[in-house]
Amino acid sequence: MPILTEAEEISDIAFGYMASKALFAALHFGIFTHLSQAPARVEDLAAKIGVPAERCRTLLTALAALGLIERDGGAYRNSPAAERFLVKGAKYDFSDYLRLQVHQQMYPLMDQIEPALAGELPEEATASYAEWFSDPEEARLYSESQHAGSLGPALGLARRVDLSGARKLLDVGGGTGAFAITLCEAFPELSATIVDFPNVATLGRTFIDKAELSDRIAYREGNALETDWPEAQDAILMSYLLSGVPDHTHVGLIERAFRHLAPGGQLMVHDFIVDSDRAGPKNTALWQLQHTAFTPEARSLADDWLETQLKAAGFESVSVEPLIPGMTKLALGTRPA
Protein backbone atom coordinates (compact mmCIF):
# COMPACT_ATOMS: atom_id res chain seq x y z
CA MET A 1 0.00 0.00 0.00
CA PRO A 2 1.45 3.45 -0.92
CA ILE A 3 2.66 5.35 2.12
CA LEU A 4 0.38 8.30 1.30
CA THR A 5 -2.68 6.05 1.35
CA GLU A 6 -1.60 4.58 4.68
CA ALA A 7 -1.22 8.08 6.10
CA GLU A 8 -4.69 9.00 4.88
CA GLU A 9 -6.19 5.95 6.62
CA ILE A 10 -4.51 6.88 9.89
CA SER A 11 -5.69 10.48 9.51
CA ASP A 12 -9.26 9.30 8.99
CA ILE A 13 -9.07 7.44 12.31
CA ALA A 14 -7.48 10.36 14.13
CA PHE A 15 -10.06 12.82 12.80
CA GLY A 16 -12.98 10.57 13.73
CA TYR A 17 -13.67 12.58 16.89
CA MET A 18 -14.05 15.76 14.82
CA ALA A 19 -16.43 13.98 12.45
CA SER A 20 -18.55 12.88 15.39
CA LYS A 21 -18.69 16.41 16.76
CA ALA A 22 -19.85 17.68 13.37
CA LEU A 23 -22.70 15.17 13.46
CA PHE A 24 -23.64 16.07 17.04
CA ALA A 25 -23.61 19.80 16.24
CA ALA A 26 -25.88 19.21 13.25
CA LEU A 27 -28.31 17.27 15.45
CA HIS A 28 -28.18 19.96 18.13
CA PHE A 29 -29.24 22.63 15.64
CA GLY A 30 -31.78 20.40 13.88
CA ILE A 31 -30.10 20.76 10.50
CA PHE A 32 -31.27 17.41 9.09
CA THR A 33 -34.86 18.04 10.16
CA HIS A 34 -34.83 21.49 8.54
CA LEU A 35 -33.36 20.15 5.30
CA SER A 36 -35.95 17.39 5.24
CA GLN A 37 -38.64 20.03 4.77
CA ALA A 38 -36.88 21.50 1.72
CA PRO A 39 -33.34 22.05 0.41
CA ALA A 40 -31.90 25.33 1.70
CA ARG A 41 -29.18 27.81 0.92
CA VAL A 42 -26.64 28.63 3.61
CA GLU A 43 -28.08 32.06 4.46
CA ASP A 44 -31.64 30.76 4.78
CA LEU A 45 -30.66 27.79 6.93
CA ALA A 46 -28.40 29.95 9.10
CA ALA A 47 -31.34 32.26 9.86
CA LYS A 48 -33.56 29.30 10.80
CA ILE A 49 -31.09 27.72 13.22
CA GLY A 50 -29.74 30.97 14.67
CA VAL A 51 -26.10 30.57 13.62
CA PRO A 52 -24.03 33.19 11.74
CA ALA A 53 -23.93 32.37 8.04
CA GLU A 54 -20.18 31.77 7.76
CA ARG A 55 -20.15 29.41 10.72
CA CYS A 56 -23.15 27.61 9.26
CA ARG A 57 -21.25 27.30 5.97
CA THR A 58 -18.27 25.75 7.79
CA LEU A 59 -20.50 23.16 9.45
CA LEU A 60 -22.37 22.36 6.23
CA THR A 61 -19.07 21.94 4.38
CA ALA A 62 -17.94 19.41 7.00
CA LEU A 63 -21.26 17.55 6.80
CA ALA A 64 -21.04 17.44 3.00
CA ALA A 65 -17.47 16.12 3.21
CA LEU A 66 -18.75 13.35 5.49
CA GLY A 67 -21.49 12.46 3.02
CA LEU A 68 -24.30 13.38 5.42
CA ILE A 69 -25.66 16.15 3.20
CA GLU A 70 -25.34 16.96 -0.51
CA ARG A 71 -24.88 20.23 -2.36
CA ASP A 72 -27.05 20.84 -5.41
CA GLY A 73 -26.26 24.16 -7.00
CA GLY A 74 -26.37 26.69 -4.21
CA ALA A 75 -28.59 24.66 -1.88
CA TYR A 76 -28.01 21.76 0.49
CA ARG A 77 -30.18 18.69 0.99
CA ASN A 78 -29.97 15.55 3.12
CA SER A 79 -28.22 12.42 1.93
CA PRO A 80 -30.55 9.39 1.71
CA ALA A 81 -29.05 7.97 4.92
CA ALA A 82 -29.51 11.23 6.85
CA GLU A 83 -33.07 11.53 5.58
CA ARG A 84 -33.87 8.04 6.81
CA PHE A 85 -32.11 7.98 10.19
CA LEU A 86 -31.41 11.55 11.36
CA VAL A 87 -34.65 13.44 10.73
CA LYS A 88 -36.79 13.99 13.83
CA GLY A 89 -39.90 11.85 13.63
CA ALA A 90 -38.76 9.71 10.70
CA LYS A 91 -39.67 6.02 10.83
CA TYR A 92 -36.09 4.94 11.54
CA ASP A 93 -35.02 8.08 13.40
CA PHE A 94 -32.36 7.46 16.03
CA SER A 95 -31.09 11.03 16.25
CA ASP A 96 -32.03 11.33 19.94
CA TYR A 97 -29.97 8.24 20.71
CA LEU A 98 -26.92 9.91 19.14
CA ARG A 99 -27.63 13.42 20.43
CA LEU A 100 -28.57 12.58 24.00
CA GLN A 101 -26.99 9.30 25.02
CA VAL A 102 -23.87 9.04 22.86
CA HIS A 103 -23.01 12.75 22.86
CA GLN A 104 -24.11 13.93 26.29
CA GLN A 105 -23.54 10.80 28.39
CA MET A 106 -21.06 8.49 26.67
CA TYR A 107 -18.64 10.87 24.95
CA PRO A 108 -17.57 12.69 28.15
CA LEU A 109 -16.69 9.31 29.66
CA MET A 110 -14.18 8.64 26.90
CA ASP A 111 -11.85 11.15 28.56
CA GLN A 112 -11.20 8.51 31.23
CA ILE A 113 -10.53 5.56 28.91
CA GLU A 114 -6.78 5.39 29.64
CA PRO A 115 -7.10 5.23 33.44
CA ALA A 116 -10.05 2.84 33.03
CA LEU A 117 -7.90 0.45 31.01
CA ALA A 118 -5.07 0.78 33.54
CA GLY A 119 -7.38 0.19 36.51
CA GLU A 120 -6.56 3.59 37.98
CA LEU A 121 -10.02 5.17 38.09
CA PRO A 122 -11.44 6.18 41.47
CA GLU A 123 -14.48 4.11 42.47
CA GLU A 124 -16.92 6.97 41.99
CA ALA A 125 -15.87 7.34 38.34
CA THR A 126 -17.22 3.90 37.43
CA ALA A 127 -20.58 3.82 39.15
CA SER A 128 -22.83 0.93 38.14
CA TYR A 129 -25.99 1.33 36.10
CA ALA A 130 -27.93 0.79 39.33
CA GLU A 131 -26.32 3.87 40.88
CA TRP A 132 -26.51 5.86 37.66
CA PHE A 133 -30.21 5.14 37.17
CA SER A 134 -31.03 6.05 40.76
CA ASP A 135 -30.87 9.64 39.47
CA PRO A 136 -34.25 10.24 37.76
CA GLU A 137 -32.84 12.76 35.28
CA GLU A 138 -29.95 10.52 34.21
CA ALA A 139 -32.36 7.61 33.91
CA ARG A 140 -34.72 9.71 31.78
CA LEU A 141 -31.99 11.00 29.46
CA TYR A 142 -30.48 7.56 28.92
CA SER A 143 -33.77 5.71 28.62
CA GLU A 144 -35.50 8.07 26.21
CA SER A 145 -32.52 8.06 23.88
CA GLN A 146 -32.07 4.29 24.21
CA HIS A 147 -35.74 3.80 23.35
CA ALA A 148 -35.30 5.73 20.10
CA GLY A 149 -32.15 3.80 19.25
CA SER A 150 -33.75 0.41 19.96
CA LEU A 151 -36.82 0.66 17.73
CA GLY A 152 -34.91 -0.20 14.54
CA PRO A 153 -33.15 -3.28 15.99
CA ALA A 154 -36.45 -4.36 17.55
CA LEU A 155 -38.11 -4.37 14.13
CA GLY A 156 -35.19 -6.41 12.81
CA LEU A 157 -35.57 -8.90 15.64
CA ALA A 158 -39.33 -9.25 15.04
CA ARG A 159 -38.60 -10.16 11.43
CA ARG A 160 -35.78 -12.56 12.32
CA VAL A 161 -37.38 -14.62 15.11
CA ASP A 162 -40.73 -16.42 14.96
CA LEU A 163 -42.50 -16.00 18.30
CA SER A 164 -45.95 -16.84 17.00
CA GLY A 165 -46.11 -19.86 19.30
CA ALA A 166 -44.84 -17.99 22.37
CA ARG A 167 -47.12 -16.58 25.04
CA LYS A 168 -44.73 -15.31 27.72
CA LEU A 169 -41.66 -13.13 27.04
CA LEU A 170 -39.16 -12.03 29.69
CA ASP A 171 -37.18 -8.96 28.64
CA VAL A 172 -34.23 -8.75 31.06
CA GLY A 173 -32.90 -5.20 31.30
CA GLY A 174 -35.55 -4.24 28.76
CA GLY A 175 -35.40 -0.49 29.44
CA THR A 176 -38.44 1.49 28.33
CA GLY A 177 -39.85 -1.44 26.39
CA ALA A 178 -38.88 -0.74 22.79
CA PHE A 179 -38.27 -4.44 22.12
CA ALA A 180 -41.21 -5.69 24.20
CA ILE A 181 -43.60 -3.25 22.52
CA THR A 182 -42.39 -4.12 19.03
CA LEU A 183 -42.54 -7.87 19.63
CA CYS A 184 -46.01 -7.70 21.22
CA GLU A 185 -47.24 -5.67 18.26
CA ALA A 186 -45.78 -8.23 15.85
CA PHE A 187 -47.14 -11.26 17.77
CA PRO A 188 -50.65 -10.55 19.12
CA GLU A 189 -50.70 -13.58 21.46
CA LEU A 190 -47.52 -12.52 23.25
CA SER A 191 -47.34 -10.86 26.69
CA ALA A 192 -44.13 -9.55 28.26
CA THR A 193 -42.50 -8.90 31.61
CA ILE A 194 -39.69 -6.33 31.68
CA VAL A 195 -37.08 -6.36 34.44
CA ASP A 196 -35.45 -2.97 34.96
CA PHE A 197 -34.77 -0.21 37.48
CA PRO A 198 -37.69 1.73 39.03
CA ASN A 199 -36.88 5.08 37.37
CA VAL A 200 -36.66 3.34 34.00
CA ALA A 201 -39.94 1.52 34.60
CA THR A 202 -41.72 4.78 35.40
CA LEU A 203 -40.73 6.20 32.03
CA GLY A 204 -41.29 2.91 30.22
CA ARG A 205 -44.92 2.74 31.30
CA THR A 206 -45.60 5.97 29.40
CA PHE A 207 -44.37 4.35 26.17
CA ILE A 208 -46.37 1.18 26.90
CA ASP A 209 -49.54 3.18 27.62
CA LYS A 210 -49.05 5.14 24.40
CA ALA A 211 -48.78 1.85 22.49
CA GLU A 212 -51.99 0.67 24.25
CA LEU A 213 -50.23 -2.43 25.55
CA SER A 214 -50.46 -1.91 29.31
CA ASP A 215 -52.66 -5.02 29.56
CA ARG A 216 -49.92 -7.18 27.98
CA ILE A 217 -46.65 -5.66 29.20
CA ALA A 218 -45.75 -5.32 32.88
CA TYR A 219 -42.63 -4.37 34.84
CA ARG A 220 -40.83 -6.22 37.58
CA GLU A 221 -38.80 -3.41 39.10
CA GLY A 222 -35.24 -3.92 40.29
CA ASN A 223 -31.68 -4.79 39.31
CA ALA A 224 -31.78 -7.61 36.75
CA LEU A 225 -28.81 -9.25 38.48
CA GLU A 226 -30.65 -9.49 41.79
CA THR A 227 -34.41 -9.35 41.20
CA ASP A 228 -36.45 -12.55 40.94
CA TRP A 229 -37.46 -13.52 37.41
CA PRO A 230 -40.76 -15.18 36.49
CA GLU A 231 -40.54 -18.91 35.72
CA ALA A 232 -41.45 -21.01 32.68
CA GLN A 233 -41.00 -18.32 30.03
CA ASP A 234 -41.45 -19.14 26.34
CA ALA A 235 -38.78 -16.62 25.34
CA ILE A 236 -36.15 -14.57 27.15
CA LEU A 237 -34.49 -11.51 25.62
CA MET A 238 -31.26 -9.89 26.78
CA SER A 239 -30.62 -6.87 24.58
CA TYR A 240 -27.51 -4.81 25.37
CA LEU A 241 -27.46 -6.44 28.82
CA LEU A 242 -24.19 -8.39 28.78
CA SER A 243 -22.21 -5.38 27.55
CA GLY A 244 -23.51 -3.31 30.47
CA VAL A 245 -22.67 -5.64 33.36
CA PRO A 246 -19.34 -7.06 34.68
CA ASP A 247 -17.91 -10.04 32.83
CA HIS A 248 -18.08 -12.32 35.87
CA THR A 249 -21.91 -12.14 35.78
CA HIS A 250 -22.29 -13.36 32.18
CA VAL A 251 -22.18 -17.12 32.68
CA GLY A 252 -24.61 -16.87 35.59
CA LEU A 253 -27.08 -14.84 33.52
CA ILE A 254 -26.99 -17.38 30.69
CA GLU A 255 -27.49 -20.29 33.09
CA ARG A 256 -30.27 -18.43 34.88
CA ALA A 257 -32.03 -17.82 31.56
CA PHE A 258 -31.89 -21.56 30.83
CA ARG A 259 -33.53 -22.36 34.17
CA HIS A 260 -36.32 -19.78 33.69
CA LEU A 261 -37.27 -20.94 30.21
CA ALA A 262 -39.97 -23.51 29.62
CA PRO A 263 -38.86 -26.61 27.68
CA GLY A 264 -38.61 -25.58 24.05
CA GLY A 265 -38.22 -21.92 25.05
CA GLN A 266 -35.80 -19.64 23.24
CA LEU A 267 -33.06 -17.32 24.52
CA MET A 268 -32.25 -14.24 22.44
CA VAL A 269 -29.06 -12.32 23.21
CA HIS A 270 -28.67 -9.09 21.23
CA ASP A 271 -25.50 -7.09 21.84
CA PHE A 272 -22.26 -5.62 20.57
CA ILE A 273 -20.44 -8.84 19.63
CA VAL A 274 -17.19 -8.93 17.65
CA ASP A 275 -16.08 -11.66 15.25
CA SER A 276 -14.17 -14.68 16.51
CA ASP A 277 -10.94 -13.44 14.88
CA ARG A 278 -11.29 -10.14 16.83
CA ALA A 279 -10.54 -8.05 13.75
CA GLY A 280 -13.93 -6.33 13.74
CA PRO A 281 -16.51 -5.21 12.94
CA LYS A 282 -14.91 -1.82 13.49
CA ASN A 283 -17.93 -0.05 14.98
CA THR A 284 -18.63 -2.95 17.33
CA ALA A 285 -15.05 -2.98 18.60
CA LEU A 286 -15.08 0.78 19.15
CA TRP A 287 -18.37 0.59 21.04
CA GLN A 288 -16.95 -2.08 23.32
CA LEU A 289 -13.96 0.16 24.03
CA GLN A 290 -16.25 3.08 24.80
CA HIS A 291 -18.18 0.97 27.29
CA THR A 292 -14.95 0.10 29.09
CA ALA A 293 -14.63 3.74 30.14
CA PHE A 294 -17.80 3.32 32.19
CA THR A 295 -17.71 -0.40 33.00
CA PRO A 296 -14.03 -1.44 33.14
CA GLU A 297 -15.05 -5.02 33.98
CA ALA A 298 -17.17 -5.34 30.85
CA ARG A 299 -16.28 -8.24 28.57
CA SER A 300 -15.24 -7.85 24.94
CA LEU A 301 -17.95 -10.22 23.72
CA ALA A 302 -17.02 -12.42 20.74
CA ASP A 303 -19.34 -14.77 18.88
CA ASP A 304 -17.28 -17.92 19.51
CA TRP A 305 -17.20 -17.30 23.29
CA LEU A 306 -20.94 -16.65 23.42
CA GLU A 307 -21.75 -19.73 21.33
CA THR A 308 -19.60 -21.88 23.63
CA GLN A 309 -21.29 -20.56 26.77
CA LEU A 310 -24.80 -21.10 25.41
CA LYS A 311 -23.99 -24.70 24.56
CA ALA A 312 -22.32 -25.24 27.94
CA ALA A 313 -25.49 -24.03 29.68
CA GLY A 314 -27.49 -26.66 27.81
CA PHE A 315 -28.91 -24.71 24.87
CA GLU A 316 -29.40 -26.38 21.49
CA SER A 317 -29.68 -24.98 17.94
CA VAL A 318 -27.24 -22.23 18.90
CA SER A 319 -26.43 -19.55 16.32
CA VAL A 320 -24.80 -16.11 16.33
CA GLU A 321 -25.54 -13.89 13.33
CA PRO A 322 -25.51 -10.13 12.57
CA LEU A 323 -28.66 -8.15 13.36
CA ILE A 324 -27.49 -4.57 12.70
CA PRO A 325 -24.83 -5.13 10.02
CA GLY A 326 -21.43 -3.98 11.19
CA MET A 327 -22.69 -3.19 14.69
CA THR A 328 -24.67 -5.84 16.64
CA LYS A 329 -25.31 -9.58 16.53
CA LEU A 330 -28.13 -11.82 17.67
CA ALA A 331 -27.35 -15.08 19.48
CA LEU A 332 -30.13 -17.67 19.65
CA GLY A 333 -30.41 -20.85 21.68
CA THR A 334 -33.28 -23.22 22.52
CA ARG A 335 -33.84 -25.09 25.77
CA PRO A 336 -34.38 -28.76 24.81
CA ALA A 337 -37.99 -29.87 24.86
Number of C-alpha atoms within 10 A of each C-alpha: 5 6 8 9 10 11 10 11 11 11 11 13 10 11 10 11 11 12 17 16 13 19 22 19 16 21 20 15 15 17 24 25 19 18 21 19 11 12 18 18 18 19 15 12 22 19 12 12 16 10 14 13 17 12 12 20 17 13 17 22 17 17 20 17 12 14 14 20 23 19 16 11 7 9 16 20 23 26 19 13 12 19 20 18 18 29 25 19 12 14 12 19 19 23 26 23 21 21 19 20 20 20 18 15 15 17 15 11 19 16 12 17 18 13 13 21 14 9 11 10 17 10 8 8 13 19 13 15 15 15 12 14 21 14 11 15 12 15 23 18 17 23 24 20 20 22 21 18 21 22 20 19 19 21 16 14 19 17 12 11 12 12 22 12 11 18 16 24 27 30 24 23 24 26 29 29 33 22 25 27 23 20 24 20 16 16 17 13 14 21 22 26 22 27 27 27 24 19 21 27 24 17 18 25 18 14 19 20 12 10 12 13 18 17 10 17 22 20 24 19 18 19 16 21 17 7 13 12 19 14 13 16 25 23 25 22 22 21 24 19 19 24 23 20 19 14 17 11 13 19 16 13 17 21 16 14 26 25 16 19 24 19 15 17 25 28 26 21 22 26 23 29 34 25 19 13 9 14 9 16 16 12 15 22 21 14 15 20 19 20 20 24 25 22 22 21 19 21 21 20 21 19 22 15 13 22 17 12 16 24 15 13 18 16 23 17 12 18 16 20 15 18 19 16 11 16 19 20 22 21 21 22 23 24 25 15 8
